[in-house]
Amino acid sequence: MQQADRIKNLPPYLFAEIDKMINKAKQEGVDVISFGVGDPDQPTPEHIVESMIEAVRDPSTHSYPSYEGLLSYREAVADWYQKRFGVELDPEDEVVSLIGSKEGIAHFPFCYINPGDLALIPDPGYPVYKTAVLLAGGEVEMLPLKKENNYLVELDEISPANLKRAKLLYLNYPNNPTAALATREFFQRVVALAKEYDFIVAHDSAYSEVYLEEEKPLSFLEIAGAREVGIEFGSLSKSFNMTGWRCGWAVGNENLIESLGRIKTNIDSGIFEAVQKAGITALTSEKTAAEEMRQLYRQRRDRLVAGLQDLGWKVPPNQASFYIWAEVPPACENGEEFSRKVFQETGVFFTPGIGYGQQGDKFVRLALTVSQERTEEALERLSNSSIFN
Ligand SMILES: *Cc1c(COP(=O)(O)O)cnc(C)c1O
């Protein structure tokens, strides 16, 4: 049977091929150390797990959940926004629950993109923004993120024609894969532009709590006027080591939230209420465990960056997220070639940056989801390889 065009026309998924390569090596007995995994290696904090166990035993959680999420869950999200960002949200109209933020990020274009409509997408970026727009029948204009501009979208470089056509702009800070943070001034300019040209800003803040220096990431909604143009996606996944639980939210402009909620009522039936109750515990508990998590990533980052710099590879320390976005050494043509060489010689895996867009061609991404011990082992192997000698 012929697949539908919308599936056939999706760009090939590099990561599926990478998984194949890694699995094959493992079967052949290679002791793989992968810096490719964008998934915390640490377990969910115990008090959240306990709260889930209690909630599972309560039969009231066993039925279909409400589409928009328990009001108590949406209130917990709103309270957390108030505490963390000083942003007031109406839990009834400005918060919707998501089955992980990816779910909302992927469904959102279906609310606003008609066939042929244009969306502006950062490159490099989380692949879901582009594929979701394509699935909705839209067109994409890729916006390069450059090191010289601290990986902020170069707003002045977007053509007036594209600004006029655009219905939607995706942003993501702290950024995956570049680890960049947005500045207040940048967000202010985005709000002004969105108002001038009448497009929606969809901000992905999946890494808002993964910051490794003093400067805390901003919510887009902290900016005056952002609520008129914006929706922000958030998640327990990276901030609370809860990727497997599938628990997130979208907050912001009430019309945008209503539209997303309407699509969702036709497609899914919400998050298991026991998971939402554990989510409330995560958001409201004093014991967040987030600082411990940040400390762990700081230690790993410092060791890995120092180790790689000792080998002569000038990788930059990341300020936020758990990714190091590094230009490949000058001797290597591109990230794919460098990654393959390193893997074949050492069993250490770095993700080729091209997987996040054309602009990632000369980069690789290293995730700090590898233990100190295995990081030492990886550094040892790299120092003995021909690549750095
Ligand atoms: C991990 C990730 C997400 C999705 O996380 P969920 O588990 O679906 O909440 C969204 N955006 C970026 C940039 C990510 O890296």
The ligand as an ORCA input file, in Angstrom:
! r2SCAN-3c Opt
* xyz 0 1
  C      13.143     16.862     25.103
  C      12.614     18.044     24.376
  C      11.239     18.310     24.298
  C      10.148     17.329     24.608
  O      10.034     16.913     25.832
  P       8.751     16.142     26.344
  O       9.329     14.942     26.990
  O       7.867     15.773     25.178
  O       8.090     17.083     27.245
  C      10.811     19.477     23.713
  N      11.697     20.344     23.208
  C      13.005     20.126     23.232
  C      13.910     21.127     22.628
  C      13.513     18.962     23.801
  O      14.829     18.738     23.774
*
